Amino acid sequence: MRLPNTAFTERPWRIHEFTGDFEVEDVWDLDTPGGPDDLALLVEQFGGDGSGFHPSFMYRLLFAIRWKLGALLKWDMEEHGLSERDPSLRERLPADLREGPRGPDLTVVPMTSVYRTRDEWATEVVNKTVHAVMHIGWVHDGGGRHHAQMAVLVRKKGLLGKVYMPLILPFRRVFVTPNLVSTVGRAWRTRTTP
């Protein structure tokens, strides 16, 4: 379920300390009920080999189009990735986060892990259109229950990013992210079912 951006911005997440130049694009609840220390299990699930990830036809189609466009227009070339001009968020981390665990890089999509704490995990991707961050926060529901919340933060790159990102937003909100959210929830429930 999509949430208002304030569900992310009003929480005291560490990521707020070094992403002031990023915009919050979306915030979503993930159906991942668990205990206070279960973020580590969810991070493992995200960092797996992708064998439990079964996206919809539309999800696969939209990503196939995106990767084909990226290859044709050279959006994903190494020169547009992390560099001196576009450094990793790791460069901005305070010492305690930089020296702590990172978490796994993702294999299903090309995202690099930035940091992980007991209740936060962030990954990033940089290409010609955007520097994007996926933040997973472990939210306390009360009574010892917790679940994950996913926020997507973006820093659009140049005119291309300022045009491209709003164009794809409806597709992301209707086809991509809801499918990702339900797939994560299904995998979580399957994994935790005795």
C-alpha positions in Angstrom: 0.0 0.0 0.0 1.3 3.4 -0.9 1.7 5.9 2.0 2.1 9.6 2.2 5.7 10.8 2.0 5.4 12.0 5.6 5.3 8.4 6.7 9.0 8.5 5.8 10.0 12.1 6.3 8.6 12.3 9.8 10.5 9.3 11.1 13.9 9.9 12.6 15.8 7.8 10.1 19.5 8.2 9.8 19.3 8.6 6.0 17.8 12.1 6.5 21.3 13.3 7.7 22.8 13.0 4.2 20.1 13.0 1.6 18.9 16.7 1.8 19.4 17.1 -2.0 17.2 14.1 -2.8 13.4 14.1 -3.3 11.1 11.5 -1.8 9.4 9.9 -4.8 7.3 7.2 -3.1 6.7 5.5 0.3 5.2 2.0 0.5 4.2 -0.4 3.3 5.6 -3.9 2.8 3.6 -6.9 4.1 6.5 -8.2 6.2 5.2 -8.7 9.7 8.0 -9.6 12.1 9.8 -9.0 15.3 12.2 -6.2 16.3 15.3 -7.8 14.8 13.9 -9.2 11.6 15.1 -6.5 9.2 18.3 -8.6 8.8 16.1 -11.5 7.5 14.4 -9.2 5.0 17.8 -7.8 3.8 18.9 -11.4 3.2 15.8 -11.9 1.1 16.5 -8.9 -1.0 20.1 -9.8 -1.4 19.3 -13.4 -2.6 19.8 -14.8 -6.0 16.4 -13.7 -7.2 15.0 -17.2 -7.5 12.1 -16.3 -5.3 11.3 -13.1 -7.3 8.4 -13.8 -9.7 7.3 -10.4 -11.1 4.2 -9.9 -13.3 4.3 -9.8 -17.1 3.9 -6.0 -17.1 6.8 -5.6 -14.6 9.1 -7.7 -16.8 7.9 -5.9 -20.0 8.5 -2.4 -18.6 12.0 -3.4 -17.3 12.8 -5.0 -20.6 11.9 -1.8 -22.4 13.9 0.2 -19.9 17.0 -1.9 -20.2 16.8 -1.8 -24.0 16.4 2.0 -24.0 19.3 2.2 -21.6 21.5 0.2 -23.9 20.5 2.1 -27.0 20.8 5.5 -25.5 23.8 4.5 -23.3 22.2 5.6 -20.0 23.7 2.8 -18.0 27.3 3.1 -19.1 30.0 3.0 -16.4 30.8 6.7 -17.1 27.3 7.6 -15.9 27.5 5.5 -12.7 29.2 6.1 -9.4 32.2 8.4 -10.0 33.9 11.5 -8.7 31.2 13.6 -10.3 28.4 11.3 -8.8 29.9 9.8 -5.7 28.2 7.1 -3.7 26.2 8.1 -0.6 28.8 6.1 1.3 31.1 9.2 0.9 28.5 11.2 2.9 28.1 8.7 5.7 29.1 9.6 9.3 31.8 7.4 10.6 29.6 5.0 12.6 27.5 4.1 9.5 30.5 3.9 7.2 32.3 1.5 9.6 29.2 -0.6 10.2 27.7 -3.3 8.0 26.7 -2.4 4.4 24.3 -5.2 3.6 24.3 -7.1 0.3 24.3 -5.6 -3.2 21.2 -6.6 -5.2 21.4 -9.1 -8.0 17.9 -8.7 -9.5 18.5 -5.0 -10.2 21.8 -3.2 -10.3 21.7 -1.6 -6.8 24.7 -1.2 -4.5 24.2 -1.4 -0.7 25.1 1.8 1.2 24.6 0.9 4.8 22.5 -1.2 7.2 21.6 -0.7 10.8 19.2 -2.6 13.1 16.2 -0.8 11.6 17.5 0.7 8.3 19.0 -0.4 5.0 19.8 1.7 2.0 20.9 0.8 -1.6 21.6 3.1 -4.5 21.8 3.1 -8.3 23.3 5.9 -10.5 22.8 6.2 -14.2 22.4 9.0 -16.8 18.9 9.9 -15.6 19.0 9.7 -11.8 20.8 8.9 -8.6 18.2 6.8 -6.8 18.1 5.3 -3.3 15.9 2.6 -2.0 15.5 2.9 1.8 14.0 0.1 3.8 13.0 1.0 7.3 11.8 -1.4 10.0 8.8 0.2 11.6 7.4 -0.6 15.1 3.7 -1.3 15.0 3.2 -1.6 18.7 2.9 -4.7 20.9 6.3 -6.0 19.7 5.2 -6.2 16.1 7.2 -4.7 13.2 7.1 -4.5 9.4 9.1 -2.9 6.6 8.5 0.4 4.9 10.1 1.2 1.6 10.9 4.7 0.4 12.4 5.7 -3.0 14.5 8.9 -3.0 15.8 10.5 -6.2 18.1 13.1 -7.4 17.3 13.8 -11.0 20.3 14.3 -13.3 20.1 17.1 -15.9 17.3 17.8 -18.2 17.0 14.1 -19.2 16.3 13.1 -15.6 13.8 16.0 -15.1 11.8 14.8 -18.1 12.2 11.1 -17.9 11.4 10.6 -14.2 8.0 12.2 -14.2 7.2 10.3 -17.5 7.8 6.9 -15.9 6.2 7.8 -12.5 2.7 6.6 -13.4 4.0 3.3 -14.8 6.1 2.8 -11.6 3.1 3.5 -9.3 0.6 1.4 -11.2 2.7 -1.6 -12.5 6.2 -1.7 -11.1 6.2 -0.9 -7.4 2.9 -2.5 -6.4 4.1 -5.7 -8.1 7.4 -5.5 -6.3 5.6 -4.9 -2.9 3.3 -7.9 -3.4 6.2 -10.1 -4.5 8.3 -9.1 -1.5 5.3 -9.8 0.8 4.7 -13.2 -0.8 8.3 -14.2 -0.5 8.4 -13.1 3.1 5.2 -15.1 4.0 6.5 -18.2 2.2 9.9 -17.9 4.0 8.3 -17.5 7.4 5.6 -20.1 7.1 6.4 -23.2 9.2 
